[in-house]
């Protein structure tokens, strides 16, 4: 439930279930995408790259394994 101020200052209360809405990604999401992309494309030469790359690879492996189990 939105607070009263928000309800009077946004269009969300006028939307019905199934209506299309535009949801903007916050700055943290954009940062994560940028860092992840640079690591996976090999354009990140930072000193912490090995640790981040290892972490991303583990996450990707877990997701792929989970998806394989669901099929």
CHARMM-style PDB file with segment names, atoms N, HN, CA, C and O in Angstrom:
ATOM      1  N   UNK     1       0.842  -1.181   0.000  1.00  0.00      PROA
ATOM      2  CA  UNK     1       0.000   0.000   0.000  1.00  0.00      PROA
ATOM      3  C   UNK     1       0.884   1.240   0.000  1.00  0.00      PROA
ATOM      4  O   UNK     1       1.793   1.369   0.821  1.00  0.00      PROA
ATOM      5  N   UNK     2       0.608   2.148  -0.927  1.00  0.00      PROA
ATOM      6  HN  UNK     2      -0.130   2.043  -1.594  1.00  0.00      PROA
ATOM      7  CA  UNK     2       1.391   3.389  -0.994  1.00  0.00      PROA
ATOM      8  C   UNK     2       0.894   4.389   0.042  1.00  0.00      PROA
ATOM      9  O   UNK     2      -0.282   4.406   0.403  1.00  0.00      PROA
ATOM     10  N   UNK     3       1.818   5.221   0.509  1.00  0.00      PROA
ATOM     11  HN  UNK     3       2.774   5.208   0.216  1.00  0.00      PROA
ATOM     12  CA  UNK     3       1.409   6.266   1.440  1.00  0.00      PROA
ATOM     13  C   UNK     3       0.569   7.302   0.694  1.00  0.00      PROA
ATOM     14  O   UNK     3       0.663   7.405  -0.529  1.00  0.00      PROA
ATOM     15  N   UNK     4      -0.227   8.046   1.395  1.00  0.00      PROA
ATOM     16  HN  UNK     4      -0.303   7.961   2.388  1.00  0.00      PROA
ATOM     17  CA  UNK     4      -1.178   8.985   0.786  1.00  0.00      PROA
ATOM     18  C   UNK     4      -0.495   9.973  -0.157  1.00  0.00      PROA
ATOM     19  O   UNK     4      -1.003  10.230  -1.248  1.00  0.00      PROA
ATOM     20  N   UNK     5       0.642  10.526   0.244  1.00  0.00      PROA
ATOM     21  HN  UNK     5       1.055  10.317   1.130  1.00  0.00      PROA
ATOM     22  CA  UNK     5       1.338  11.493  -0.607  1.00  0.00      PROA
ATOM     23  C   UNK     5       1.701  10.870  -1.941  1.00  0.00      PROA
ATOM     24  O   UNK     5       1.491  11.473  -2.993  1.00  0.00      PROA
ATOM     25  N   UNK     6       2.247   9.659  -1.898  1.00  0.00      PROA
ATOM     26  HN  UNK     6       2.417   9.168  -1.044  1.00  0.00      PROA
ATOM     27  CA  UNK     6       2.653   8.980  -3.123  1.00  0.00      PROA
ATOM     28  C   UNK     6       1.443   8.712  -4.005  1.00  0.00      PROA
ATOM     29  O   UNK     6       1.519   8.885  -5.221  1.00  0.00      PROA
ATOM     30  N   UNK     7       0.334   8.296  -3.417  1.00  0.00      PROA
ATOM     31  HN  UNK     7       0.272   8.155  -2.429  1.00  0.00      PROA
ATOM     32  CA  UNK     7      -0.863   8.010  -4.195  1.00  0.00      PROA
ATOM     33  C   UNK     7      -1.374   9.238  -4.935  1.00  0.00      PROA
ATOM     34  O   UNK     7      -1.930   9.115  -6.026  1.00  0.00      PROA
ATOM     35  N   UNK     8      -1.194  10.406  -4.362  1.00  0.00      PROA
ATOM     36  HN  UNK     8      -0.742  10.506  -3.476  1.00  0.00      PROA
ATOM     37  CA  UNK     8      -1.696  11.617  -5.017  1.00  0.00      PROA
ATOM     38  C   UNK     8      -0.702  12.219  -5.996  1.00  0.00      PROA
ATOM     39  O   UNK     8      -1.056  13.129  -6.745  1.00  0.00      PROA
ATOM     40  N   UNK     9       0.539  11.731  -6.011  1.00  0.00      PROA
ATOM     41  HN  UNK     9       0.827  10.991  -5.403  1.00  0.00      PROA
ATOM     42  CA  UNK     9       1.563  12.322  -6.867  1.00  0.00      PROA
ATOM     43  C   UNK     9       2.127  11.384  -7.931  1.00  0.00      PROA
ATOM     44  O   UNK     9       3.054  11.762  -8.647  1.00  0.00      PROA
ATOM     45  N   UNK    10       1.594  10.183  -8.051  1.00  0.00      PROA
ATOM     46  HN  UNK    10       0.840   9.876  -7.470  1.00  0.00      PROA
ATOM     47  CA  UNK    10       2.038   9.246  -9.082  1.00  0.00      PROA
ATOM     48  C   UNK    10       0.824   8.662  -9.791  1.00  0.00      PROA
ATOM     49  O   UNK    10      -0.304   8.789  -9.315  1.00  0.00      PROA
ATOM     50  N   UNK    11       1.063   8.024 -10.930  1.00  0.00      PROA
ATOM     51  HN  UNK    11       1.980   7.921 -11.317  1.00  0.00      PROA
ATOM     52  CA  UNK    11      -0.044   7.470 -11.702  1.00  0.00      PROA
ATOM     53  C   UNK    11      -0.350   6.012 -11.346  1.00  0.00      PROA
ATOM     54  O   UNK    11      -1.313   5.447 -11.867  1.00  0.00      PROA
ATOM     55  N   UNK    12       0.436   5.402 -10.484  1.00  0.00      PROA
ATOM     56  HN  UNK    12       1.217   5.860 -10.061  1.00  0.00      PROA
ATOM     57  CA  UNK    12       0.237   3.985 -10.160  1.00  0.00      PROA
ATOM     58  C   UNK    12      -1.184   3.657  -9.698  1.00  0.00      PROA
ATOM     59  O   UNK    12      -1.722   2.625 -10.101  1.00  0.00      PROA
ATOM     60  N   UNK    13      -1.810   4.495  -8.869  1.00  0.00      PROA
ATOM     61  HN  UNK    13      -1.373   5.333  -8.542  1.00  0.00      PROA
ATOM     62  CA  UNK    13      -3.163   4.138  -8.432  1.00  0.00      PROA
ATOM     63  C   UNK    13      -4.171   4.069  -9.585  1.00  0.00      PROA
ATOM     64  O   UNK    13      -5.227   3.452  -9.443  1.00  0.00      PROA
ATOM     65  N   UNK    14      -3.858   4.690 -10.716  1.00  0.00      PROA
ATOM     66  HN  UNK    14      -3.001   5.191 -10.832  1.00  0.00      PROA
ATOM     67  CA  UNK    14      -4.779   4.654 -11.846  1.00  0.00      PROA
ATOM     68  C   UNK    14      -4.572   3.422 -12.716  1.00  0.00      PROA
ATOM     69  O   UNK    14      -5.368   3.161 -13.618  1.00  0.00      PROA
ATOM     70  N   UNK    15      -3.522   2.667 -12.459  1.00  0.00      PROA
ATOM     71  HN  UNK    15      -2.875   2.878 -11.726  1.00  0.00      PROA
ATOM     72  CA  UNK    15      -3.212   1.476 -13.252  1.00  0.00      PROA
ATOM     73  C   UNK    15      -4.019   0.279 -12.757  1.00  0.00      PROA
ATOM     74  O   UNK    15      -4.313   0.147 -11.569  1.00  0.00      PROA
ATOM     75  N   UNK    16      -4.365  -0.587 -13.705  1.00  0.00      PROA
ATOM     76  HN  UNK    16      -4.126  -0.480 -14.670  1.00  0.00      PROA
ATOM     77  CA  UNK    16      -5.075  -1.818 -13.370  1.00  0.00      PROA
ATOM     78  C   UNK    16      -4.109  -2.994 -13.544  1.00  0.00      PROA
ATOM     79  O   UNK    16      -3.091  -2.865 -14.223  1.00  0.00      PROA
ATOM     80  N   UNK    17      -4.421  -4.117 -12.942  1.00  0.00      PROA
ATOM     81  HN  UNK    17      -5.248  -4.221 -12.390  1.00  0.00      PROA
ATOM     82  CA  UNK    17      -3.612  -5.316 -13.094  1.00  0.00      PROA
ATOM     83  C   UNK    17      -3.532  -5.640 -14.582  1.00  0.00      PROA
ATOM     84  O   UNK    17      -4.551  -5.707 -15.269  1.00  0.00      PROA
ATOM     85  N   UNK    18      -2.319  -5.839 -15.069  1.00  0.00      PROA
ATOM     86  HN  UNK    18      -1.491  -5.784 -14.511  1.00  0.00      PROA
ATOM     87  CA  UNK    18      -2.109  -6.147 -16.484  1.00  0.00      PROA
ATOM     88  C   UNK    18      -1.706  -4.951 -17.316  1.00  0.00      PROA
ATOM     89  O   UNK    18      -1.224  -5.125 -18.435  1.00  0.00      PROA
ATOM     90  N   UNK    19      -1.889  -3.716 -16.801  1.00  0.00      PROA
ATOM     91  HN  UNK    19      -2.281  -3.575 -15.892  1.00  0.00      PROA
ATOM     92  CA  UNK    19      -1.452  -2.528 -17.532  1.00  0.00      PROA
ATOM     93  C   UNK    19       0.067  -2.505 -17.604  1.00  0.00      PROA
ATOM     94  O   UNK    19       0.751  -2.931 -16.673  1.00  0.00      PROA
ATOM     95  N   UNK    20       0.586  -2.003 -18.718  1.00  0.00      PROA
ATOM     96  HN  UNK    20       0.030  -1.657 -19.474  1.00  0.00      PROA
ATOM     97  CA  UNK    20       2.031  -1.872 -18.858  1.00  0.00      PROA
ATOM     98  C   UNK    20       2.515  -0.653 -18.093  1.00  0.00      PROA
ATOM     99  O   UNK    20       1.868   0.394 -18.101  1.00  0.00      PROA
ATOM    100  N   UNK    21       3.651  -0.796 -17.436  1.00  0.00      PROA
ATOM    101  HN  UNK    21       4.176  -1.647 -17.429  1.00  0.00      PROA
ATOM    102  CA  UNK    21       4.276   0.311 -16.718  1.00  0.00      PROA
ATOM    103  C   UNK    21       5.762   0.308 -17.025  1.00  0.00      PROA
ATOM    104  O   UNK    21       6.322  -0.728 -17.383  1.00  0.00      PROA
ATOM    105  N   UNK    22       6.394   1.441 -16.889  1.00  0.00      PROA
ATOM    106  HN  UNK    22       5.939   2.282 -16.598  1.00  0.00      PROA
ATOM    107  CA  UNK    22       7.830   1.563 -17.080  1.00  0.00      PROA
ATOM    108  C   UNK    22       8.482   1.638 -15.704  1.00  0.00      PROA
ATOM    109  O   UNK    22       8.198   2.546 -14.923  1.00  0.00      PROA
ATOM    110  N   UNK    23       9.345   0.691 -15.418  1.00  0.00      PROA
ATOM    111  HN  UNK    23       9.576  -0.046 -16.053  1.00  0.00      PROA
ATOM    112  CA  UNK    23      10.047   0.683 -14.136  1.00  0.00      PROA
ATOM    113  C   UNK    23      11.519   0.933 -14.425  1.00  0.00      PROA
ATOM    114  O   UNK    23      12.158   0.159 -15.138  1.00  0.00      PROA
ATOM    115  N   UNK    24      12.048   2.003 -13.875  1.00  0.00      PROA
ATOM    116  HN  UNK    24      11.529   2.631 -13.295  1.00  0.00      PROA
ATOM    117  CA  UNK    24      13.446   2.347 -14.125  1.00  0.00      PROA
ATOM    118  C   UNK    24      14.354   1.615 -13.151  1.00  0.00      PROA
ATOM    119  O   UNK    24      14.027   1.443 -11.976  1.00  0.00      PROA
ATOM    120  N   UNK    25      15.486   1.193 -13.660  1.00  0.00      PROA
ATOM    121  HN  UNK    25      15.751   1.332 -14.614  1.00  0.00      PROA
ATOM    122  CA  UNK    25      16.479   0.504 -12.842  1.00  0.00      PROA
ATOM    123  C   UNK    25      17.230   1.547 -12.023  1.00  0.00      PROA
ATOM    124  O   UNK    25      17.583   2.613 -12.529  1.00  0.00      PROA
ATOM    125  N   UNK    26      17.464   1.236 -10.780  1.00  0.00      PROA
ATOM    126  HN  UNK    26      17.177   0.370 -10.369  1.00  0.00      PROA
ATOM    127  CA  UNK    26      18.190   2.187  -9.940  1.00  0.00      PROA
ATOM    128  C   UNK    26      19.679   2.194 -10.271  1.00  0.00      PROA
ATOM    129  O   UNK    26      20.160   1.369 -11.048  1.00  0.00      PROA
ATOM    130  N   UNK    27      20.382   3.115  -9.684  1.00  0.00      PROA
ATOM    131  HN  UNK    27      19.991   3.785  -9.053  1.00  0.00      PROA
ATOM    132  CA  UNK    27      21.806   3.290  -9.974  1.00  0.00      PROA
ATOM    133  C   UNK    27      22.619   2.053  -9.599  1.00  0.00      PROA
ATOM    134  O   UNK    27      23.581   1.723 -10.292  1.00  0.00      PROA
ATOM    135  N   UNK    28      22.258   1.372  -8.533  1.00  0.00      PROA
ATOM    136  HN  UNK    28      21.476   1.640  -7.970  1.00  0.00      PROA
ATOM    137  CA  UNK    28      23.003   0.179  -8.133  1.00  0.00      PROA
ATOM    138  C   UNK    28      22.907  -0.891  -9.210  1.00  0.00      PROA
ATOM    139  O   UNK    28      23.902  -1.540  -9.532  1.00  0.00      PROA
ATOM    140  N   UNK    29      21.718  -1.079  -9.767  1.00  0.00      PROA
ATOM    141  HN  UNK    29      20.909  -0.552  -9.506  1.00  0.00      PROA
ATOM    142  CA  UNK    29      21.537  -2.058 -10.836  1.00  0.00      PROA
ATOM    143  C   UNK    29      22.380  -1.720 -12.050  1.00  0.00      PROA
ATOM    144  O   UNK    29      22.986  -2.603 -12.657  1.00  0.00      PROA
ATOM    145  N   UNK    30      22.419  -0.440 -12.407  1.00  0.00      PROA
ATOM    146  HN  UNK    30      21.927   0.277 -11.913  1.00  0.00      PROA
ATOM    147  CA  UNK    30      23.227  -0.006 -13.550  1.00  0.00      PROA
ATOM    148  C   UNK    30      24.710  -0.239 -13.281  1.00  0.00      PROA
ATOM    149  O   UNK    30      25.450  -0.641 -14.179  1.00  0.00      PROA
ATOM    150  N   UNK    31      25.143   0.012 -12.054  1.00  0.00      PROA
ATOM    151  HN  UNK    31      24.542   0.339 -11.325  1.00  0.00      PROA
ATOM    152  CA  UNK    31      26.544  -0.208 -11.698  1.00  0.00      PROA
ATOM    153  C   UNK    31      26.895  -1.695 -11.775  1.00  0.00      PROA
ATOM    154  O   UNK    31      27.931  -2.066 -12.326  1.00  0.00      PROA
ATOM    155  N   UNK    32      26.026  -2.540 -11.218  1.00  0.00      PROA
ATOM    156  HN  UNK    32      25.185  -2.238 -10.770  1.00  0.00      PROA
ATOM    157  CA  UNK    32      26.274  -3.983 -11.248  1.00  0.00      PROA
ATOM    158  C   UNK    32      26.348  -4.470 -12.687  1.00  0.00      PROA
ATOM    159  O   UNK    32      27.213  -5.279 -13.023  1.00  0.00      PROA
ATOM    160  N   UNK    33      25.457  -3.991 -13.534  1.00  0.00      PROA
ATOM    161  HN  UNK    33      24.754  -3.334 -13.261  1.00  0.00      PROA
ATOM    162  CA  UNK    33      25.485  -4.391 -14.939  1.00  0.00      PROA
ATOM    163  C   UNK    33      26.789  -3.974 -15.609  1.00  0.00      PROA
ATOM    164  O   UNK    33      27.391  -4.751 -16.349  1.00  0.00      PROA
ATOM    165  N   UNK    34      27.220  -2.745 -15.345  1.00  0.00      PROA
ATOM    166  HN  UNK    34      26.731  -2.114 -14.744  1.00  0.00      PROA
ATOM    167  CA  UNK    34      28.448  -2.239 -15.965  1.00  0.00      PROA
ATOM    168  C   UNK    34      29.667  -3.051 -15.519  1.00  0.00      PROA
ATOM    169  O   UNK    34      30.490  -3.443 -16.345  1.00  0.00      PROA
ATOM    170  N   UNK    35      29.778  -3.300 -14.228  1.00  0.00      PROA
ATOM    171  HN  UNK    35      29.109  -2.981 -13.556  1.00  0.00      PROA
ATOM    172  CA  UNK    35      30.919  -4.043 -13.697  1.00  0.00      PROA
ATOM    173  C   UNK    35      30.902  -5.484 -14.202  1.00  0.00      PROA
ATOM    174  O   UNK    35      31.925  -6.011 -14.638  1.00  0.00      PROA
ATOM    175  N   UNK    36      29.730  -6.113 -14.139  1.00  0.00      PROA
ATOM    176  HN  UNK    36      28.898  -5.685 -13.785  1.00  0.00      PROA
ATOM    177  CA  UNK    36      29.613  -7.500 -14.587  1.00  0.00      PROA
ATOM    178  C   UNK    36      29.953  -7.634 -16.056  1.00  0.00      PROA
ATOM    179  O   UNK    36      30.681  -8.546 -16.447  1.00  0.00      PROA
ATOM    180  N   UNK    37      29.436  -6.737 -16.868  1.00  0.00      PROA
ATOM    181  HN  UNK    37      28.845  -5.996 -16.550  1.00  0.00      PROA
ATOM    182  CA  UNK    37      29.712  -6.779 -18.300  1.00  0.00      PROA
ATOM    183  C   UNK    37      31.194  -6.605 -18.575  1.00  0.00      PROA
ATOM    184  O   UNK    37      31.761  -7.329 -19.392  1.00  0.00      PROA
ATOM    185  N   UNK    38      31.827  -5.656 -17.905  1.00  0.00      PROA
ATOM    186  HN  UNK    38      31.366  -5.068 -17.240  1.00  0.00      PROA
ATOM    187  CA  UNK    38      33.256  -5.421 -18.155  1.00  0.00      PROA
ATOM    188  C   UNK    38      34.094  -6.627 -17.747  1.00  0.00      PROA
ATOM    189  O   UNK    38      35.084  -6.943 -18.407  1.00  0.00      PROA
ATOM    190  N   UNK    39      33.708  -7.303 -16.668  1.00  0.00      PROA
ATOM    191  HN  UNK    39      32.904  -7.046 -16.132  1.00  0.00      PROA
ATOM    192  CA  UNK    39      34.453  -8.489 -16.240  1.00  0.00      PROA
ATOM    193  C   UNK    39      34.270  -9.613 -17.240  1.00  0.00      PROA
ATOM    194  O   UNK    39      35.241 -10.246 -17.657  1.00  0.00      PROA
ATOM    195  N   UNK    40      33.011  -9.866 -17.631  1.00  0.00      PROA
ATOM    196  HN  UNK    40      32.223  -9.353 -17.292  1.00  0.00      PROA
ATOM    197  CA  UNK    40      32.738 -10.980 -18.538  1.00  0.00      PROA
ATOM    198  C   UNK    40      33.309 -10.744 -19.933  1.00  0.00      PROA
ATOM    199  O   UNK    40      33.651 -11.699 -20.630  1.00  0.00      PROA
ATOM    200  N   UNK    41      33.413  -9.493 -20.345  1.00  0.00      PROA
ATOM    201  HN  UNK    41      33.134  -8.717 -19.779  1.00  0.00      PROA
ATOM    202  CA  UNK    41      33.982  -9.184 -21.656  1.00  0.00      PROA
ATOM    203  C   UNK    41      35.496  -9.050 -21.607  1.00  0.00      PROA
ATOM    204  O   UNK    41      36.143  -8.896 -22.643  1.00  0.00      PROA
ATOM    205  N   UNK    42      36.064  -9.109 -20.402  1.00  0.00      PROA
ATOM    206  HN  UNK    42      35.538  -9.234 -19.561  1.00  0.00      PROA
ATOM    207  CA  UNK    42      37.511  -9.031 -20.265  1.00  0.00      PROA
ATOM    208  C   UNK    42      38.078  -7.626 -20.378  1.00  0.00      PROA
ATOM    209  O   UNK    42      39.271  -7.462 -20.631  1.00  0.00      PROA
ATOM    210  N   UNK    43      37.244  -6.613 -20.195  1.00  0.00      PROA
ATOM    211  HN  UNK    43      36.274  -6.747 -19.990  1.00  0.00      PROA
ATOM    212  CA  UNK    43      37.737  -5.239 -20.298  1.00  0.00      PROA
ATOM    213  C   UNK    43      38.020  -4.617 -18.939  1.00  0.00      PROA
ATOM    214  O   UNK    43      38.407  -3.450 -18.867  1.00  0.00      PROA
ATOM    215  N   UNK    44      37.833  -5.377 -17.855  1.00  0.00      PROA
ATOM    216  HN  UNK    44      37.519  -6.325 -17.914  1.00  0.00      PROA
ATOM    217  CA  UNK    44      38.107  -4.873 -16.509  1.00  0.00      PROA
ATOM    218  C   UNK    44      39.495  -5.336 -16.096  1.00  0.00      PROA
ATOM    219  O   UNK    44      39.756  -6.535 -15.996  1.00  0.00      PROA
ATOM    220  N   UNK    45      40.380  -4.382 -15.858  1.00  0.00      PROA
ATOM    221  HN  UNK    45      40.168  -3.408 -15.939  1.00  0.00      PROA
ATOM    222  CA  UNK    45      41.745  -4.759 -15.476  1.00  0.00      PROA
ATOM    223  C   UNK    45      42.035  -4.387 -14.028  1.00  0.00      PROA
ATOM    224  O   UNK    45      43.196  -4.263 -13.637  1.00  0.00      PROA
ATOM    225  N   UNK    46      40.979  -4.207 -13.230  1.00  0.00      PROA
ATOM    226  HN  UNK    46      40.036  -4.308 -13.548  1.00  0.00      PROA
ATOM    227  CA  UNK    46      41.165  -3.834 -11.834  1.00  0.00      PROA
ATOM    228  C   UNK    46      41.834  -4.933 -11.028  1.00  0.00      PROA
ATOM    229  O   UNK    46      41.793  -6.103 -11.408  1.00  0.00      PROA
ATOM    230  N   UNK    47      42.451  -4.556  -9.915  1.00  0.00      PROA
ATOM    231  HN  UNK    47      42.484  -3.605  -9.606  1.00  0.00      PROA
ATOM    232  CA  UNK    47      43.169  -5.529  -9.091  1.00  0.00      PROA
ATOM    233  C   UNK    47      42.223  -6.517  -8.418  1.00  0.00      PROA
ATOM    234  O   UNK    47      42.649  -7.607  -8.035  1.00  0.00      PROA
ATOM    235  N   UNK    48      40.945  -6.159  -8.265  1.00  0.00      PROA
ATOM    236  HN  UNK    48      40.599  -5.274  -8.576  1.00  0.00      PROA
ATOM    237  CA  UNK    48      39.974  -7.047  -7.629  1.00  0.00      PROA
ATOM    238  C   UNK    48      39.263  -7.931  -8.645  1.00  0.00      PROA
ATOM    239  O   UNK    48      38.363  -8.687  -8.279  1.00  0.00      PROA
ATOM    240  N   UNK    49      39.650  -7.848  -9.904  1.00  0.00      PROA
ATOM    241  HN  UNK    49      40.381  -7.234 -10.201  1.00  0.00      PROA
ATOM    242  CA  UNK    49      38.955  -8.554 -10.965  1.00  0.00      PROA
ATOM    243  C   UNK    49      38.888 -10.051 -10.733  1.00  0.00      PROA
ATOM    244  O   UNK    49      37.833 -10.647 -10.952  1.00  0.00      PROA
ATOM    245  N   UNK    50      39.969 -10.685 -10.300  1.00  0.00      PROA
ATOM    246  HN  UNK    50      40.826 -10.201 -10.123  1.00  0.00      PROA
ATOM    247  CA  UNK    50      39.981 -12.142 -10.128  1.00  0.00      PROA
ATOM    248  C   UNK    50      38.902 -12.595  -9.150  1.00  0.00      PROA
ATOM    249  O   UNK    50      38.196 -13.568  -9.414  1.00  0.00      PROA
ATOM    250  N   UNK    51      38.771 -11.907  -8.039  1.00  0.00      PROA
ATOM    251  HN  UNK    51      39.344 -11.116  -7.824  1.00  0.00      PROA
ATOM    252  CA  UNK    51      37.752 -12.265  -7.048  1.00  0.00      PROA
ATOM    253  C   UNK    51      36.351 -12.055  -7.572  1.00  0.00      PROA
ATOM    254  O   UNK    51      35.479 -12.899  -7.368  1.00  0.00      PROA
ATOM    255  N   UNK    52      36.120 -10.944  -8.243  1.00  0.00      PROA
ATOM    256  HN  UNK    52      36.829 -10.257  -8.409  1.00  0.00      PROA
ATOM    257  CA  UNK    52      34.781 -10.668  -8.785  1.00  0.00      PROA
ATOM    258  C   UNK    52      34.445 -11.644  -9.892  1.00  0.00      PROA
ATOM    259  O   UNK    52      33.319 -12.136  -9.972  1.00  0.00      PROA
ATOM    260  N   UNK    53      35.414 -11.926 -10.745  1.00  0.00      PROA
ATOM    261  HN  UNK    53      36.329 -11.526 -10.679  1.00  0.00      PROA
ATOM    262  CA  UNK    53      35.165 -12.846 -11.852  1.00  0.00      PROA
ATOM    263  C   UNK    53      34.839 -14.235 -11.309  1.00  0.00      PROA
ATOM    264  O   UNK    53      33.924 -14.898 -11.798  1.00  0.00      PROA
ATOM    265  N   UNK    54      35.578 -14.666 -10.315  1.00  0.00      PROA
ATOM    266  HN  UNK    54      36.321 -14.127  -9.918  1.00  0.00      PROA
ATOM    267  CA  UNK    54      35.332 -15.970  -9.702  1.00  0.00      PROA
ATOM    268  C   UNK    54      33.926 -16.016  -9.115  1.00  0.00      PROA
ATOM    269  O   UNK    54      33.221 -17.013  -9.276  1.00  0.00      PROA
ATOM    270  N   UNK    55      33.516 -14.962  -8.445  1.00  0.00      PROA
ATOM    271  HN  UNK    55      34.088 -14.152  -8.314  1.00  0.00      PROA
ATOM    272  CA  UNK    55      32.185 -14.903  -7.845  1.00  0.00      PROA
ATOM    273  C   UNK    55      31.105 -14.951  -8.924  1.00  0.00      PROA
ATOM    274  O   UNK    55      30.133 -15.695  -8.794  1.00  0.00      PROA
ATOM    275  N   UNK    56      31.268 -14.170  -9.977  1.00  0.00      PROA
ATOM    276  HN  UNK    56      32.057 -13.566 -10.082  1.00  0.00      PROA
ATOM    277  CA  UNK    56      30.292 -14.147 -11.066  1.00  0.00      PROA
ATOM    278  C   UNK    56      30.195 -15.521 -11.722  1.00  0.00      PROA
ATOM    279  O   UNK    56      29.100 -15.992 -12.029  1.00  0.00      PROA
ATOM    280  N   UNK    57      31.340 -16.159 -11.934  1.00  0.00      PROA
ATOM    281  HN  UNK    57      32.229 -15.777 -11.684  1.00  0.00      PROA
ATOM    282  CA  UNK    57      31.331 -17.492 -12.538  1.00  0.00      PROA
ATOM    283  C   UNK    57      30.581 -18.491 -11.665  1.00  0.00      PROA
ATOM    284  O   UNK    57      29.852 -19.338 -12.182  1.00  0.00      PROA
ATOM    285  N   UNK    58      30.750 -18.402 -10.344  1.00  0.00      PROA
ATOM    286  HN  UNK    58      31.342 -17.714  -9.923  1.00  0.00      PROA
ATOM    287  CA  UNK    58      30.035 -19.292  -9.436  1.00  0.00      PROA
ATOM    288  C   UNK    58      28.529 -19.057  -9.518  1.00  0.00      PROA
ATOM    289  O   UNK    58      27.747 -20.007  -9.542  1.00  0.00      PROA
ATOM    290  N   UNK    59      28.132 -17.806  -9.560  1.00  0.00      PROA
ATOM    291  HN  UNK    59      28.767 -17.034  -9.541  1.00  0.00      PROA
ATOM    292  CA  UNK    59      26.707 -17.476  -9.647  1.00  0.00      PROA
ATOM    293  C   UNK    59      26.123 -17.986 -10.957  1.00  0.00      PROA
ATOM    294  O   UNK    59      25.050 -18.589 -10.964  1.00  0.00      PROA
ATOM    295  N   UNK    60      26.817 -17.751 -12.061  1.00  0.00      PROA
ATOM    296  HN  UNK    60      27.689 -17.261 -12.056  1.00  0.00      PROA
ATOM    297  CA  UNK    60      26.342 -18.208 -13.363  1.00  0.00      PROA
ATOM    298  C   UNK    60      26.226 -19.729 -13.380  1.00  0.00      PROA
ATOM    299  O   UNK    60      25.240 -20.275 -13.876  1.00  0.00      PROA
ATOM    300  N   UNK    61      27.221 -20.402 -12.845  1.00  0.00      PROA
ATOM    301  HN  UNK    61      28.022 -19.959 -12.442  1.00  0.00      PROA
ATOM    302  CA  UNK    61      27.206 -21.877 -12.802  1.00  0.00      PROA
ATOM    303  C   UNK    61      26.002 -22.372 -11.994  1.00  0.00      PROA
ATOM    304  O   UNK    61      25.313 -23.300 -12.417  1.00  0.00      PROA
ATOM    305  N   UNK    62      25.746 -21.755 -10.830  1.00  0.00      PROA
ATOM    306  HN  UNK    62      26.305 -21.001 -10.486  1.00  0.00      PROA
ATOM    307  CA  UNK    62      24.601 -22.154  -9.999  1.00  0.00      PROA
ATOM    308  C   UNK    62      23.285 -21.962 -10.732  1.00  0.00      PROA
ATOM    309  O   UNK    62      22.415 -22.833 -10.688  1.00  0.00      PROA
ATOM    310  N   UNK    63      23.132 -20.825 -11.408  1.00  0.00      PROA
ATOM    311  HN  UNK    63      23.839 -20.118 -11.444  1.00  0.00      PROA
ATOM    312  CA  UNK    63      21.900 -20.543 -12.151  1.00  0.00      PROA
ATOM    313  C   UNK    63      21.704 -21.542 -13.275  1.00  0.00      PROA
ATOM    314  O   UNK    63      20.604 -22.060 -13.466  1.00  0.00      PROA
ATOM    315  N   UNK    64      22.765 -21.815 -14.021  1.00  0.00      PROA
ATOM    316  HN  UNK    64      23.659 -21.394 -13.866  1.00  0.00      PROA
ATOM    317  CA  UNK    64      22.659 -22.766 -15.129  1.00  0.00      PROA
ATOM    318  C   UNK    64      22.328 -24.163 -14.612  1.00  0.00      PROA
ATOM    319  O   UNK    64      21.513 -24.863 -15.213  1.00  0.00      PROA
ATOM    320  N   UNK    65      22.945 -24.577 -13.509  1.00  0.00      PROA
ATOM    321  HN  UNK    65      23.607 -24.008 -13.021  1.00  0.00      PROA
ATOM    322  CA  UNK    65      22.647 -25.888 -12.942  1.00  0.00      PROA
ATOM    323  C   UNK    65      21.203 -25.963 -12.478  1.00  0.00      PROA
ATOM    324  O   UNK    65      20.528 -26.970 -12.691  1.00  0.00      PROA
ATOM    325  N   UNK    66      20.731 -24.901 -11.848  1.00  0.00      PROA
ATOM    326  HN  UNK    66      21.280 -24.083 -11.675  1.00  0.00      PROA
ATOM    327  CA  UNK    66      19.343 -24.855 -11.380  1.00  0.00      PROA
ATOM    328  C   UNK    66      18.382 -24.938 -12.558  1.00  0.00      PROA
ATOM    329  O   UNK    66      17.400 -25.679 -12.508  1.00  0.00      PROA
ATOM    330  N   UNK    67      18.657 -24.189 -13.607  1.00  0.00      PROA
ATOM    331  HN  UNK    67      19.455 -23.587 -13.647  1.00  0.00      PROA
ATOM    332  CA  UNK    67      17.786 -24.212 -14.791  1.00  0.00      PROA
ATOM    333  C   UNK    67      17.790 -25.588 -15.453  1.00  0.00      PROA
ATOM    334  O   UNK    67      16.759 -26.046 -15.945  1.00  0.00      PROA
ATOM    335  N   UNK    68      18.944 -26.244 -15.464  1.00  0.00      PROA
ATOM    336  HN  UNK    68      19.782 -25.872 -15.064  1.00  0.00      PROA
ATOM    337  CA  UNK    68      19.033 -27.576 -16.063  1.00  0.00      PROA
ATOM    338  C   UNK    68      18.194 -28.570 -15.270  1.00  0.00      PROA
ATOM    339  O   UNK    68      17.585 -29.474 -15.842  1.00  0.00      PROA
ATOM    340  N   UNK    69      18.165 -28.401 -13.962  1.00  0.00      PROA
ATOM    341  HN  UNK    69      18.659 -27.667 -13.497  1.00  0.00      PROA
ATOM    342  CA  UNK    69      17.380 -29.295 -13.112  1.00  0.00      PROA
ATOM    343  C   UNK    69      15.881 -29.072 -13.314  1.00  0.00      PROA
ATOM    344  O   UNK    69      15.088 -29.995 -13.127  1.00  0.00      PROA
ATOM    345  N   UNK    70      15.491 -27.863 -13.691  1.00  0.00      PROA
ATOM    346  HN  UNK    70      16.136 -27.113 -13.843  1.00  0.00      PROA
ATOM    347  CA  UNK    70      14.082 -27.536 -13.854  1.00  0.00      PROA
ATOM    348  C   UNK    70      13.528 -27.997 -15.188  1.00  0.00      PROA
ATOM    349  O   UNK    70      12.309 -28.077 -15.345  1.00  0.00      PROA
ATOM    350  N   UNK    71      14.371 -28.299 -16.144  1.00  0.00      PROA
ATOM    351  HN  UNK    71      15.361 -28.235 -16.017  1.00  0.00      PROA
ATOM    352  CA  UNK    71      13.890 -28.656 -17.483  1.00  0.00      PROA
ATOM    353  C   UNK    71      13.479 -30.087 -17.580  1.00  0.00      PROA
ATOM    354  OT1 UNK    71      13.053 -30.536 -18.644  1.00  0.00      PROA
TER     355      UNK     71
END
